[in-house]
């Protein structure tokens, strides 16, 4: 397994900056992509979309290499100050053999996505030593100042340390307590797939965030059992379950087996945190130290360090 690199902070976005939209996974609906681009433009940013984003993903090595080259080109473009995936789905993992971690580390930028993008987050953190952001893909964004998903994304990419108590009055506490640690995780299926790879998730002294979509409870149970068997669960300081798109009639049973798997860890646990495959999908600073607060009824996350580099101090004008 690769040695841990110190995680670099990307620069904050400034009004007028250009955001790159990459084709890491599936192709989004054209109308949803256009809506998301409009949301970013209305917020005051330029948008550069990978022209391959709307082409159908084919699972062949030649295409994997081409998409990796396009991803790298977008990242290296000096005009592009942050990168967001166009949508999730599947395919990001196929690009990894054709990406050069040293190039990405030499040009730190904010990178946002979720679901299938989890594997890119892990690769960037473990092999390139970069922080990343678990948040919406462009096809999730709505051009409305009242949309919590879009507002959270823009706050995370422009403010090094937002003061918001993320999830308060929405998330539910199932094991009360407080803990501080690096925030790691993402989609549970993709987290599981990193086990045994050079970009395996590092849960040591971490706050582990997990979300999942449209899978039977037995799949979720199997993934948590494997995380426990590998010793990864035993290393965490706290656990945050985001959106879990399961049969809500089975919610009580789900909580029973989750608690059975984590109750002996002695760490705080919250559920229904508003991030993942539902709305709102709040943006979370992976690799950044946060505090998990789980009170009797509700819980939340707060930043405990900057996720972005401090903005440059303007040079003094000559007198």
N, C-alpha and C positions, 0 to 999 in steps of 0.2 A: 504494500500500500504506500502511496506517495506521502512524503513528509508534509506536515502542515506548513503552509506558507502564511505569513502575516497578511490579513485581508486588507486590500487597498480600498479606499473610498472613492467613488466617482465624483465628478464635479456636479453641482446642482444645475438644473436647467434654468435658463434665463429666457424671458420673453423674446420671441423672435428666433430662438434656436430651432434647429431642424431635428426632428425625430425620425429615425429609420424604422420601417416596418418590414419584418423579415418573414420568409417562407420556411419555417422550421418544421412544420407538421402538415396537417391537412390544408385544403383550400377553403377559405370562408365563403359564405354567401356574398355575392358582389354588393348587394344592397346593404348588408350589415357592415361590410368593410367600408363602404362609402360613408355610412352614418358615423362610424368611429373616426374616420379621417376628418370629417366635418367637425366632430367634437373637439379634436385636437387643434384644428385650425381656428375655430371660434375662441379657443382658450389662448390664442396668440402665438402658436407655433407653426413652423413649416413642417411638412410631412413628405418624406421620400419613401415610396413603396417599391419593394422588390417586384420587378415586372413579372416574375415567375409565380407570384403569390396566388394568382387565380387559375393556374394550370393544375390539372389533376395530378396528384402525387403518385408516382410509380416507384415500386420498391425494387430498384436495380442499382448496382454499385455505381454505374456511370452517372445516374441521377444524384445519388448520394454525394458523389464528389462535386458535381456541379452546384448542388445546393449549399454544400459546405464552402465552396469558393465564393458564392454569392453572399453567404452569411459573413464570411471574412471580409469581403470587399466592402460591405455595408459598415462593418465595425471599424475598418481602417479609414473610411471616408472622413476627412477632417471636418467636413460640413456637418456631419451627423454627431450630435451630442448625447443622444440616448437611443436605445434600441428596444422595440416592443414587438413581440410575436403577433402575427396577424390573427392566428387562431391556434387551438390545440388539436387534439386528435391522436395522431401517431406519426412517427417518422424521425423525430429529433435524434433519437439514439443512433440512427444509422449514419448521421453526419460526423459523429465524434471521432472515428479513426482518421478523418481527413482535416481535422482542425488542429492548429498549432497554438498550444496554450501560451507560449512565450509572446506571440503577437498580441493576444488579447490582454495579457498582463501589462504589456508595454503601453497600451492605450486604454486605461480604465474608463468604462462608461457604464451608466445605469442600464440594466437589462431587466425587462419585465415580462412576465407570463405566468401561466399556471397549467395544471393538468399535465399533458405530455411534456411541457417545457421544464418540469421538475428535473429531468435528467440533465438539461443544460445548466440549470442552477447548480446542481451538484458538481458538474464538470468544471464550471467556472470557479467555484469556491475551492475545490480540492486541488485542481491542477493548475489553474491560473491565479489563484489567490485573490479573487475578486468577490466583493459583496454582490448580492443580487436581490431582486425584489419579486416576491410572490404577489402577483396582482393580475388585473384583467388583461386579456388580449384585446387588440384594437376592435374586433368585431363585437365586443361587449359594451363599448362606450356609447354614451348617449349625449348629444349636444344640449345639455341642460345643466344650469348652475345648481339645480336641486338634486341632481343624481349623485347619490353617495359614493358609488363606485368610481365615477370620473373624478369627483372632488378629492377622494382619498388618494387616487393615483397622482394627481397634480401636486397635492401637498407633499407626498413622499418624495417626489422627484425634484422639488424646489426648496424644501425646508430640511436642513440637515437633521433637526431633532424636533419633530412635531410634538406638542404637549398633550395631544388628545389621549384620553383613556379609551383605547380601542376595544370595542366590544361591550363596554359597560351598559348594563340594563338590557342586553340582548343575550349574551352568553350566560350559561347556567353553571353554577358550581356543583360538582359531584364529589370532590375531595378538597376541602378548604385548606388554605395556606398561602404562603408567599415564597417566591423563588426568583433568583436572578441568574441569567445565563445567556449564551449566544442563541439566537433564534435559528432553528434549522427545520427542514422538512418540506412538506408539499403534498402532492398526491400520494396516497399510501401505496398504490400498486407500483408507481415509479420509484418510490423510496425503497421498496422491497427489491426491485430489480437492480439497484446499485450494489446490493450485498455481494461481496467477493470481487468487485471491480476496483480499478485504481481510483475511482471517484465515489467509493462507498461513503454513505452518510456518516459523519462523525457526530455522535450524540454525547460525547463526554462533557459533562457539566452543562448541558444544553437545555433550552426550552424547546420541546419537540412539538411542532405543529403538523397535524395530519388531516387530510380531507379526502373524500371519495365520492364516486358518482355511479349510480345505476348498477350496483353490484349486490348480489345476495349477501345477507349477513354472514353466511359461512365463508365467503371469500374474504371479507374483512377480518373475520376471526382467524382464518388461516394466516393472513399476512401479519397480524399482531402476534400470533403464536411464534412465527418465524423470527420476528424482531426480538421477541423474548428469548428464544432458544439461542440466538447468536450473542446474547448479552448486551445488545444495543439498548434495550429498554432499561436495563438496570443502571445505565450510566447517566440517565437524564435527571434534571432537577425539577422538571414540571412538564405537563402534557396539555396541549390545547387541541381539542377536536373541533374542526371547522364544519362546513356543510357536509352532511352525510346523506346522500340521496337514496335512502333506504325506505322500505315500507314503514310509514310512521305508526301503523298499528302494532308494529313489533318493537317500538321504541323502548318500552320498559325491559323487554328481554335483552335487547341490544345493550342497554346500560348494565344489566346484570353481568353479562359475560365480559364486557369491557372492564368493569370494576373488579371482577374476579382475576383478570390478567394483570391489573396494575395496582390493586389495593395494597399489596405488600411492599410496593416500592417506597412508600412513605413520602410521596411528592404531591403537590396540588394538581388537580385535574379539573378542567372546565370543558363544557360541550356547547354546541350550537354557536360557536364563534362565527361572526359574519364574514367568512372568507371561503372561497372555493366555487363549486359549480352551482351557484345560486346568486340571488341579488339581495343585499349588496355583496360585492366581492372586494373587501377592503385590501389595500396594498400593505404588505408586511416586509420589513427590512431583514432579509435573511443574512446571517453572518454577523448581525449587529446585536450587542448586548441589550436585552430588554428585561423588564420585571413583570412576572406573572403574579397578579393579585387575585386570589379566589376567596371572596367573602362568603357569608352564609348562603346568599341567594344568587349573586351574580359575580362575574369575574371580568378582568380586562388585562390588556397589555399596555405597557408604557415604555418608551425609549429610555435607555440608561446611558447611551452614548450617541454620537453623531453617526448617521449612516452615509452622509455625503461629506465631501471635503468642504472645509470652510471657504466661503466665497473670497476671491482675492480682494485685498484692501487697495482701494484706488490710490495711485501715486499722487503725492502732494504736488500741486502746481507751483512752478517757480514764482517767487515773489517779485 
